[in-house]
Amino acid sequence: MDVSDIEYIESIDHIQVIHTSHAVYTEQRRSISKLAEELDAVMPKQFIVPYRGFMVNLKEISALDQKNILMHSGKKIPIPHGSYHRIQEQYLAYRFRKKDT
């Protein structure tokens, strides 16, 4: 699996479900926080944790609103109350970094 293909990861009962544009994988040996550290080492500032149990690849975000992150695949990931501005800042910072490269 190519890390850049990851759309988002969700943690369900200590099992990490990795969603890519091509398939779904399960990972049982690592916590989501450990997986986040490993992904950040490979692709710095590419993934965000909107709330506990989800990790999102910023390049796969299609749109944001006050309640949801809309992924290119059409999947909606809920945004916790009060977290929209933090997530929006992370997304915009990512977009500006990509624009400069």
WOQUI-V457059 format. One record per pair of residues at least 12 apart in sequence whose ideal C-beta (glycine too) atoms are under 8 Angstrom apart, sorted by the first residue. I is the first residue (numbers start at 1). J is the second residue. D is the distance in whole Angstrom. If there is no record, write none. Layout:
I_J_D, I_J_D
This chain:
1_18_7, 1_20_6, 1_23_8, 1_25_6, 2_20_8, 3_39_7, 3_42_6, 3_43_6, 4_43_7, 4_57_8, 4_59_8, 5_20_4, 5_21_5, 5_22_6, 6_18_6, 6_19_7, 6_20_6, 6_39_8, 6_47_8, 6_57_5, 6_60_8, 7_19_5, 7_20_6, 7_21_6, 7_56_8, 7_57_6, 7_60_4, 7_71_6, 7_72_7, 7_73_6, 7_75_7, 8_54_6, 8_55_6, 8_56_5, 8_57_6, 8_60_7, 8_71_6, 8_75_7, 8_77_6, 9_32_7, 9_35_7, 9_54_7, 9_55_4, 10_53_6, 10_54_5, 10_55_8, 11_31_8, 11_32_4, 11_52_8, 11_53_5, 11_54_7, 12_53_8, 14_28_7, 14_31_8, 15_27_7, 15_28_5, 16_28_7, 16_30_7, 16_32_6, 16_35_6, 19_73_8, 19_75_7, 21_60_8, 21_72_8, 21_73_7, 32_49_8, 32_53_7, 32_55_6, 35_55_7, 36_49_6, 36_55_6, 39_55_7, 45_58_8, 45_93_8, 45_94_7, 45_97_7, 46_58_6, 46_59_7, 46_94_8, 48_87_7, 48_90_5, 48_91_8, 50_69_6, 50_77_6, 50_78_8, 50_79_6, 50_80_7, 50_83_6, 50_87_5, 51_78_8, 51_79_8, 51_80_5, 51_83_6, 54_77_6, 56_69_6, 56_71_8, 56_77_6, 58_90_7, 58_91_6, 58_94_4, 59_94_8, 59_98_8, 60_72_5, 60_73_7, 61_91_6, 64_79_8, 64_84_7, 64_87_7, 64_88_6, 64_91_6, 65_84_8, 66_79_7, 66_84_5, 67_79_6, 69_87_7
